[in-house]
Amino acid sequence: MTSSRPVAAARFAAPPVDQRRAVIALFALSTSAFTFVTAENLPGGLLTLIAPDLGRSTSEIGLLVSAYAAVVVLASLPLSRLTRRFPRRYVLAATTAVCTVGTLWSAVALGYADLMAARMVTALGQALFWSVVTPAAASLFAPAVRGKMIARLAIGNSLAPLLGVPLGTWVGQQTSWRTAFLMFSVVSLLACLAMVIAMPNVDAEESGTARGTHPSTRGFVVLMVVTVLLVTGGFMMITFVTQFVLETAGFPDRYLSVLLLGQGVAGMAGTLLTGQVLDKRPWQTMLVALGLLTGSLVLLWGLGHVPALALVGLALFGLAFSALPPALSFLSMRVAPGATESATAISSSVFNLGIGGGAALGALVVATVGVSTVPLVGAVFVLAALAVVATDLRLTARDAAA
């Protein structure tokens, strides 16, 4: 799956960066990740507030999310290549500033077209942010702990659906949807300022993060296939988890927020646990997470109508799925056949393709056979990803033995 001989960059010592400054910079990057993911999905939580205010249907407001994802898919690699000569410190600060401006623009948008334009601008910032943030964050730390630090960066991603979207929805309900966007614009501004102050200039070549440490074209192709399969299967469930909890598991509405909070807490645990093992066994970590994710989906399909077992399935799903984004990010850098930023840009685009595909396929399943079948179809995709990883690990072991 990967080359048996890592390139010389993997043996480089960490750059001379004060670790307290590096931790502050990592916190700022994670906060920026939190605001980007929250901004991307916030219209979903504010759907019923934005639609009547702008005189549009809820489906038209839903396009604010899907169009945002489409921009990320299309713009990630071109923007990464256009900005590759600029210091990462300034690029990341600029992308966070774009998020600040875009969410502020969303808060004061005069109409639907104006709001859509604000969303497209914010999406451009996110496309570039996800292309460069993982190598930039990794360059701040010693090679031996980079997987752990990438997992800590991913805490911002995990907190967005757990805290960001619910908080934004609550603020919108208490005041207005515009106030929610304004609030996250302020959070993004604070992250941007912290980044400008704390983020050091680290040369990617010197830190060993400019190129893959175990470059492998086959490994990267395998990783992209696995990404689109597992994200498609996972987001089928994520998109329709609320409907599943209410209709299949039979929980009353009043328990919904608590149940989703519990799933989010399990997801946080998955992210932190991944960081402890990712540096030493990245592919094996992926394999275990995929196996657990498959099992959780099968459990939800077969016994999701039993409330207690539905709780177990949802917790296992949150634990397993949250382990996968940091593993994907770390492995994208590890097996990148060329520049790591190009690899992470492609990975981001493929991830967003999986999000869109999972949501669309889930909607088709719900419309044809019902939401109770969504976990089963999702499990088929995740099981296929598991089979790809297991097969390639076996082939790699055979080639090494030969």
Residue pairs with C-beta under 8 A, 6 or more apart in sequence:
1 216
1 218
1 219
1 222
1 283
1 335
1 392
1 393
1 395
1 396
2 214
2 215
2 216
2 219
2 334
2 335
2 396
3 214
3 215
3 216
4 400
6 213
6 214
7 211
7 212
7 213
7 214
7 215
8 208
9 205
9 208
9 209
9 210
9 211
9 213
10 143
10 208
10 213
10 214
11 143
11 208
12 143
12 206
12 207
12 208
13 142
13 143
14 140
14 141
14 142
14 143
14 207
15 139
15 140
15 202
15 203
15 206
15 207
17 140
17 200
17 202
18 200
19 141
21 198
21 200
22 140
22 141
22 200
24 194
24 198
25 137
25 140
25 194
25 195
25 198
25 199
25 200
26 137
26 140
26 149
26 152
26 153
27 194
28 191
28 194
28 195
28 198
28 199
29 92
29 133
29 136
29 137
29 153
29 156
29 191
29 195
29 199
30 152
30 153
30 154
30 155
30 156
31 156
31 187
31 190
31 191
31 194
32 92
32 95
32 96
32 99
32 129
32 133
32 156
32 188
32 191
32 192
32 195
33 129
33 133
33 153
33 154
33 156
33 157
33 160
34 156
34 157
34 159
34 160
34 163
34 164
34 187
35 96
35 99
35 103
35 164
35 184
35 187
35 188
35 191
36 99
36 122
36 125
36 126
36 129
36 130
37 156
37 157
37 160
37 161
37 164
38 160
38 164
38 165
38 168
38 184
39 99
39 102
39 103
39 106
39 122
39 126
39 181
39 184
39 188
40 65
40 68
40 69
40 122
40 123
40 126
41 65
41 160
41 161
41 164
41 165
42 164
42 165
42 168
42 169
42 180
42 181
42 184
43 50
43 61
43 62
43 64
43 65
43 119
44 62
44 65
44 165
45 165
45 166
45 168
45 169
45 172
46 168
46 169
46 172
46 177
46 180
47 58
47 61
47 62
48 58
49 172
49 173
49 176
49 177
50 56
50 61
50 64
50 115
50 177
51 57
51 58
51 60
51 61
53 176
53 177
54 61
54 111
54 112
54 115
55 112
56 112
60 112
63 116
64 115
64 116
64 119
66 356
66 359
67 116
67 119
67 120
67 123
68 119
68 120
68 122
68 123
68 126
69 123
69 352
69 355
69 356
70 352
70 356
71 120
71 123
71 124
71 127
72 123
72 126
72 127
72 130
72 348
72 349
72 352
73 349
73 352
73 353
73 356
74 127
74 349
75 123
75 124
75 127
75 128
76 127
76 128
76 130
76 131
76 345
76 346
76 348
76 349
77 131
77 342
77 345
77 346
77 349
79 124
79 127
79 128
79 131
79 345
80 128
80 131
80 132
80 341
80 342
80 344
80 345
81 342
83 91
83 128
83 132
84 339
84 341
87 201
88 132
88 135
88 136
88 139
88 199
88 201
88 202
88 204
89 136
89 195
89 196
89 199
89 200
89 201
91 128
91 132
92 129
92 132
92 133
92 136
92 195
92 199
93 192
93 195
93 196
93 199
94 125
95 125
95 126
95 128
95 129
95 132
96 125
96 129
96 188
96 191
96 192
96 195
97 125
97 192
98 121
98 122
98 124
98 125
99 122
99 125
99 126
99 129
99 185
99 188
99 192
100 185
100 188
100 189
100 192
101 121
101 185
102 118
102 119
102 121
102 122
102 125
103 118
103 122
103 181
103 182
103 184
103 185
103 188
104 181
104 182
104 185
105 114
105 117
105 118
105 121
105 122
106 115
106 118
106 119
106 122
106 178
106 181
107 178
107 179
107 181
107 182
107 185
108 178
109 115
109 117
109 118
127 345
127 348
130 344
130 345
130 348
131 341
131 344
131 345
131 348
132 341
132 344
133 153
134 150
134 153
134 329
134 330
134 332
134 333
134 340
134 344
135 204
135 209
135 210
135 333
135 340
135 341
135 344
136 199
136 202
136 209
137 149
137 150
137 153
138 146
138 149
138 150
138 207
138 209
138 333
139 202
139 204
139 207
139 208
139 209
140 149
140 200
140 202
141 149
143 208
143 213
144 279
145 279
146 279
146 330
146 333
147 275
147 278
147 279
147 280
147 282
147 326
147 330
148 275
148 276
148 278
148 279
149 275
150 275
150 278
150 326
150 329
150 330
151 271
151 272
151 274
151 275
151 278
151 326
151 330
152 275
153 326
153 329
154 271
154 322
154 325
154 326
154 329
155 268
155 271
155 272
157 325
158 264
158 267
158 268
158 271
158 322
159 268
161 264
162 261
162 264
162 265
162 267
162 268
163 264
164 184
166 257
166 260
166 261
168 180
168 181
168 183
168 184
169 180
171 179
171 180
171 183
172 179
172 180
204 210
204 340
209 333
209 340
210 339
210 340
211 336
211 338
211 339
211 340
212 220
212 333
212 334
212 335
212 336
212 337
212 338
212 340
212 343
213 333
213 334
214 334
214 335
215 335
215 336
215 337
215 338
216 335
216 337
217 337
218 392
219 331
219 335
219 392
220 332
220 335
220 336
220 337
220 343
222 388
222 389
222 392
223 328
223 331
223 332
223 335
223 347
224 346
224 347
224 350
225 385
225 388
226 286
226 290
226 385
226 388
226 389
227 328
227 347
227 350
227 351
227 354
228 350
228 353
228 354
228 357
229 354
229 381
229 382
229 384
229 385
229 388
230 290
230 293
230 324
230 354
230 381
230 382
230 385
231 350
231 351
231 353
231 354
231 355
231 357
231 358
232 354
232 357
232 358
232 361
232 378
232 381
233 293
233 297
233 358
233 377
233 378
233 379
233 380
233 381
233 382
233 385
234 293
234 321
234 324
234 354
234 358
234 378
234 382
235 354
235 355
235 357
235 358
235 359
235 362
236 358
236 359
236 361
236 362
236 365
236 374
236 375
236 377
236 378
236 381
237 244
237 297
237 300
237 317
237 362
237 374
237 375
237 378
238 321
238 358
239 358
239 359
239 362
239 363
240 362
240 363
240 366
240 371
240 374
241 260
241 263
241 314
242 256
242 260
243 366
243 371
244 300
244 304
244 371
244 372
244 374
244 375
245 251
245 256
245 259
245 260
245 310
245 314
246 253
246 256
247 371
247 372
248 304
248 305
248 310
248 371
248 372
249 304
249 305
249 306
249 307
249 310
250 305
250 307
251 259
251 307
251 310
259 311
259 314
262 311
262 314
262 315
262 318
263 314
263 315
263 317
263 318
264 318
265 318
266 314
266 315
266 316
266 317
266 318
266 319
266 322
267 318
267 319
267 321
267 322
268 322
269 319
269 322
270 289
270 318
270 319
270 320
270 321
270 322
270 323
271 322
271 323
271 326
273 319
273 323
274 285
274 289
274 322
274 323
274 326
274 327
275 326
277 284
277 285
278 285
278 326
278 327
278 330
282 327
282 330
282 331
282 334
283 331
283 389
283 393
284 393
285 323
285 327
286 324
286 327
286 328
286 331
286 389
287 386
287 389
287 390
287 393
289 320
289 321
289 323
289 324
289 327
290 320
290 324
290 382
290 385
290 386
290 389
291 386
292 316
292 319
292 320
293 316
293 317
293 320
293 321
293 324
293 382
294 379
294 382
294 383
294 386
295 316
296 313
296 314
296 316
296 317
296 320
297 313
297 317
297 375
297 376
297 378
297 379
297 382
298 375
298 376
298 379
299 309
299 312
299 313
299 316
300 310
300 313
300 314
300 317
300 375
301 372
301 373
301 375
301 376
301 379
303 309
303 310
303 313
304 310
304 313
304 372
304 375
305 372
313 375
325 351
328 347
328 351
329 344
329 347
332 340
332 343
332 344
332 346
332 347
333 340
333 343
333 344
335 343
336 342
336 343
336 344
337 343
358 378
361 377
362 374
362 377
362 378
365 371
365 373
365 374
365 377
366 374
